Every structure is written in structure tokens, then in C-alpha cells.
Amino acid sequence: MKRAFKVLCVLAITISLLGGCAITTIKKPSDFFPFTKGSTWQYKGEGNEYASFSREVVFTLESNENLIVLKAPLEVGTKWEHSTETREIVDVNTTVDTPAGKFENCVVVKIIFPNSTLFEYFKDGVGMVKREFRSGDSQVTSILEKFSVNS
């Protein structure tokens, strides 16, 4: 009887401890690109006339494009190269405030070109929420103004 009571106590304590733990899902790069037909994103920009832009998924197909926008593992320090640029994940827990809302736990990719640097901020289930271009004293920023992701 005492043994059964001890087992039940250990089981109850274990369940209560595990109940307070959050179960996290490991994110994949594709989680940050909800490219379903009809999805749209509109960006408000500052810095030049091309800072504001919009995107729409008109159709989808398998791509043979060699550009890797995000690379697993999605953790700080993941680095890869493409043509004349180097990309690196520099943060995975950034909060970005935009007219479209506040996005937490964003992944930040730093893209280094020969004469400029670009930072892109991605939120899972949404896509890119912010882009910052820096070259010398110039800075151009585009932030998500509104979006619609179709299921």
C-alpha cells in the first residue's frame, strides 16, 4: 500500500512538472513562406521610391531557383553563400512592430553584398515582415503593412 502511494505521488509530481512545460515544435524554413495561391503582402517603405512594394502568389510550381532564402537549422550562426552574397541567421527571437501587427520570434537573416548589407525578418506563417537595406549613409526600410495568407 505504501509503495503504491509513493508511485502515485511520483507520478502526480511528474505530471504536474511536465504540465507546465511548453512543447515546442522545430520550425522548418518552409514554415516562413506560406506561398499559397492568392496570398498577398503589401509593404510600406521609407528611404527611396522603391521601398514600398507588394507581392502576390499568382500560381505555384516546383522551382529550380538556386537561391536559398532561409536554411536549416534555423539557429543563430547558420551561414550560407550564394553568388556574390553571404547570408547568415543572426537572431531567431526578434520582435518586429509593423502596421500589420506585432510579430514575435522572428528570424533575422543578414545578407552581406560587396557594397551593402540587407537584413530580412521572417515570421513563421506570415513570411517576410521587414527588410532593411544599408549602404554607407543610406538606409531603406520596408515593413509589412497588410497581408492575407490563404489556406
C-alpha positions in Angstrom: 0.0 0.0 0.0 2.8 2.4 0.9 4.6 1.5 -2.3 1.5 2.2 -4.4 1.1 5.6 -2.6 4.7 6.5 -3.4 4.4 5.6 -7.0 1.2 7.7 -7.3 2.9 10.6 -5.6 5.9 10.4 -8.0 3.6 10.1 -11.0 1.5 13.1 -9.8 4.6 15.2 -9.3 6.0 14.2 -12.8 2.7 15.0 -14.5 2.4 18.4 -12.8 6.0 19.3 -13.7 5.5 18.2 -17.3 2.2 20.1 -17.5 4.0 23.4 -17.0 6.5 22.7 -19.8 5.8 24.1 -23.2 6.1 21.7 -26.1 8.0 23.5 -28.9 7.8 22.5 -32.5 11.0 22.7 -34.5 10.4 25.2 -37.3 11.4 24.5 -40.9 12.4 27.2 -43.5 9.2 26.4 -45.5 7.1 27.5 -42.4 8.2 31.0 -43.1 7.0 31.0 -46.7 3.2 30.5 -46.8 3.1 30.6 -50.6 -0.4 29.6 -51.3 -2.2 30.8 -54.4 -4.0 34.2 -53.7 -1.8 35.1 -50.7 -0.7 38.8 -50.7 1.7 41.0 -48.8 1.9 44.8 -49.0 5.0 46.7 -47.7 5.3 50.3 -46.6 8.7 51.8 -47.3 11.0 54.7 -46.4 14.2 55.8 -47.9 13.5 55.7 -51.7 10.7 55.4 -54.2 11.2 51.6 -54.4 10.9 50.9 -50.7 7.1 50.3 -50.9 6.1 47.2 -52.8 3.6 44.4 -52.9 3.7 40.6 -53.6 1.0 38.2 -54.6 1.1 34.5 -55.2 -0.5 34.1 -58.6 0.5 30.4 -59.2 2.7 27.9 -57.6 5.0 25.2 -59.1 8.2 23.4 -58.2 11.0 25.8 -58.6 14.5 25.2 -59.8 15.8 28.5 -58.5 19.1 28.1 -56.6 18.6 30.9 -54.2 18.3 29.7 -50.6 16.4 32.4 -48.6 16.4 30.5 -45.3 18.5 27.5 -44.4 18.1 24.9 -41.6 18.9 24.6 -38.9 17.1 27.8 -38.0 19.5 28.9 -35.4 21.9 31.8 -34.9 25.2 31.2 -36.8 23.7 29.2 -39.7 25.6 30.6 -42.7 25.5 30.0 -46.5 26.7 31.7 -49.7 25.0 32.5 -53.0 26.7 34.2 -55.9 28.2 37.5 -54.5 26.4 37.4 -51.2 26.8 35.7 -47.8 23.7 35.0 -45.7 23.6 34.3 -42.0 20.9 33.9 -39.4 21.8 36.5 -36.7 18.7 36.2 -34.5 15.7 33.9 -34.0 13.8 35.7 -31.3 13.3 39.3 -32.6 10.1 41.2 -32.2 9.0 43.4 -35.1 6.3 46.1 -34.9 4.6 46.9 -38.2 1.3 48.4 -39.3 0.2 44.8 -39.9 0.8 43.9 -36.3 3.4 42.9 -33.8 5.4 39.8 -34.7 7.4 37.9 -32.1 10.1 35.2 -32.5 11.1 36.4 -35.9 14.1 35.0 -37.7 16.6 37.6 -38.9 18.9 37.0 -41.9 21.8 39.3 -42.5 22.8 39.4 -46.2 26.2 40.8 -47.0 26.9 42.1 -50.5 30.2 43.7 -51.6 28.9 47.3 -51.0 25.8 46.9 -48.9 24.1 44.9 -46.2 20.5 43.7 -46.1 18.5 42.4 -43.1 15.4 40.4 -43.7 13.0 39.5 -40.9 10.7 36.4 -41.3 7.8 35.2 -39.2 6.5 31.7 -39.4 3.1 31.5 -41.0 3.4 35.1 -42.4 6.6 35.4 -44.4 8.9 38.4 -44.6 7.7 41.2 -42.2 10.5 43.7 -42.6 13.5 44.4 -44.8 16.4 46.9 -44.1 18.9 47.9 -46.7 22.1 49.7 -45.7 24.8 51.1 -47.8 27.1 53.8 -46.5 24.9 56.5 -45.0 21.8 55.3 -46.9 19.1 53.2 -45.3 15.9 51.9 -47.0 13.3 50.1 -44.9 10.2 48.2 -46.0 7.8 46.9 -43.3 4.7 44.8 -43.7 1.6 47.0 -44.0 -1.0 44.3 -44.6 -1.2 40.7 -45.7 -3.5 37.8 -46.4 -2.4 34.2 -46.3 -4.8 31.7 -47.9 -5.1 28.2 -46.6 
